[in-house]
Amino acid sequence: MDYSGYRDWKSWDNLFCASSSEEALFNNEFNSIIISEKDLLDIGFGSGALLDWARRKGARVQGVEVQEELLLAAEGCGITVWPSIKDIPSDSNFDVISLFDVLEHLSKDEIIELLGQCRRRLNKNGCMVIRVPNCQSHLGLSLQFADPTHISMLSGPILMKILQDSGFESVEYRAASYLVDNASFLRKVKHLIQRFLRFLYRSFFSITWGKSGLIISHNVLVFAK
């Protein structure tokens, strides 16, 4: 896959500097996981927001990324990074491995191979945290088909099966948090309206079909041990 120009297309201007809204999102997504003094590997770190947040939380962080300019930027920030998980020394294991918005860029065979490698890299009682577009939801589909580098359509149940087949014994998933841009008053108002409409929509589906909030979740968050 060719990622030339991808950083500009994604508007990643402030690398390794989590915004207040990103910080709030990570605080929520990792609220059940101890980060401080833990070894964390972020695969496909992109803008580096999660690495920045985790390092400020006291984690010992490393990253994996295929884009050379992002690898160089991370090294400039004093972060140990690798072009592939296969390049990490065999005696290096991690307490937390995160894959945010990564697996949808891979084929099914590549996903299975990567998850197997991640399992072998996890310390005892370690945890993997995965976020992907929720293809059980029409809102998730809007994310899935907004990026030409997305290959695989995924969901909580699909990833649960793949992870269990890869040897993970404990797998859970839920609707992921929604990132809100706090810089604009109009966007705040728009978010409040969307939040109210999502509540009505979720209530409608819950009453009529018994579906969970995943039906209108943009992303799904998966935890595996």
N, C-alpha and C positions, 0 to 999 in steps of 0.2 A: 504494500500500500504506500502510495506517495503522499507524504505529509508536508511537502514544500509549500510554504505560504500559509500553513495551518494556523500558526500563532496569530498572524495578522487577521485571518478570517474569524478567529475566535475572540479577537480584540483583547488578547492577554497583554496589557500594557504594563501593569505593575506585578512583575514576577516575584514570587516568594514574599508576598505581603497580603495576608488575608484581610479582607474588608470586614467591617463590623457585622455585616449581614452573613458573610461566610463563617465568621467566628461563631455567631449565634447558631448557625446551622450545624457546625461540627460539634459544638457543645451539646446539642440535642441528640445528634446521631450517635455520639460516643458516650452518652450519659451513664450507660451501664458498664462501661469498660474503663479500667484504670489505665491511664496513659503515662502518668508521671513515673520517671525512673524505669520505663519499659523500653524495649527495643522494638521500634516500629519501622516497617518497610512499606512504602507507598509505591505501588506499581502503576505506571502510567501517570506520573505526578503532574503533567501538564503545566499549569501556571504556578504550581508549587504552593498554592494556598494552604492545602492540608498539611504539608511538611512544615510550613511556617507556623501554623497554629499548634501543631503537635510539639514542635521544638520549644515553643514558648510555654507549653504546658509541662515541660520537663522531660519529654521523651527523648531518647537517643534515636535519631532518625537517619534513614537511608532511603534512597529512591531508585526506581527503574523507569527509564524513558527511552523511546526510540529516536526522538528528535535531538540531533546533535547540539543545536543551539540552546536547547533547554538544559541539556547535560552540562554544557559549559557555564551557563548562567548559575546552575546549582552549585557547581564547584567554586564559582566566584563568591558564593554565599557561605562557603565552608561546609557544604553538605556532601557526604559521600554518596555517589550515584554510580549506576551501572547501566549499560545499554540493554542488558538482558538479565533475567534472574539466574540464568545459567552461568553468568560471569562472576557471581558472588562466590567468595571462597566457601568451600564445602563445610567448614567448621563454623560458619555464621548462621545462626538461627534467630527467630524473632518471636516476640510475645504477641504482636499484632501485625497483621498484613492487611492492607487496605487496597481495594481495587474499585475506585470510583469512576464510573463512566468509561470502562475499559473493555469488558468482555464483549460488548456489542460490536466492537471493532474486529473481532476474531471469528474464524470459522469454528464450527462445533468441535472438530478435531483439535484445533489449537486451544480452545477453551479447556477441553478435557486434559490436555497435556500440561497447560499452565496451572490448573487447579491441583493436579497431582504434584507438581513441583512445589507449589505453595504448601501443601500438606506436609511434605517432607522437610520444609523449612520452619515449620511452626514448633515452638517449644511446647513442652507438656503443659496443658491447660491454656495454650495460646488460642487466639481467636482471629478469624478472618472476617472482614467486613466488606461487603460487595454492594455497589449501587449500579443499577442498570435502568434504562427506560422500561416502564411497565407496559408491556405489549398486550396485557389484558385490558388496558384502558385506552379509550380513544385519545385521552390527553397524553398518555405515554407514546402512542403512535405518532403524535405530532412531533415529539422529540426524536423518535426513531428515524423518521423520514426527513428530518431537517438537516441531517449530516450525511454527505455522500460517502463517508468512510465507514458508516455502519453496515455490518454484514449480517449479523445474527439477531433474530427477534427472540427476546427472552422474557421471562416472568418469574414470579416466586416459585410456583410449582415446577417449572422446567428446571430452574437452578437447584431446587431441593433434590430432584431426582439425580441430576448430574453430580452434585456434591456427595450424595449418599453412595452413588456408584463409585466415586473417587475415594471412598473410605472415611468420609467425615461421619461421625456418629450422632452429632447434635446439630441440627439445621433448623433455623427459624427465619421467618421473613415478615415484614410489615410495610406499610406505606411509608415512603421516605418523607422527610421534611421538605417544605417548600421555601426556596430561597427568595427573600424579599429585598429589593433594592431600597435602602433607607435614604438615598440621596434626594429623592424627588417626592414632594408632597402629593402630586397627582398620582404617582405610582403607589403611594401609601393608600390613597383613597381607592384606586383601582384594585389593590390587593384586598382591602376590606370587603369590597363588593364581590370579588371572586370568592373570598372565604365564605361569605354568606350564601352565595349560590351553590358552592360545593357542599355546604351543610344541608341545604334543601335537597340537592341531588342525591347525596348520600342517604339522607333520611328516606327519600322516595324509594331508592333501590333496596334499602334495608327492610322497609315495610312490605314491599311488593314481592321481592325475590330473595330476601334474606342475605344479600350480598354485603361484603365488608367494604370498608373505605378504599380498598384497593381498586375498586371499580372506577374511581375517578382520581387515582394517584398518578402524577406524572412519572415518578420513579418508584422502584421497589428497593428496599434495603434488606439484605440477607446477611445473617450471622451464622458462621459455621465453626465448629470445634472438632 
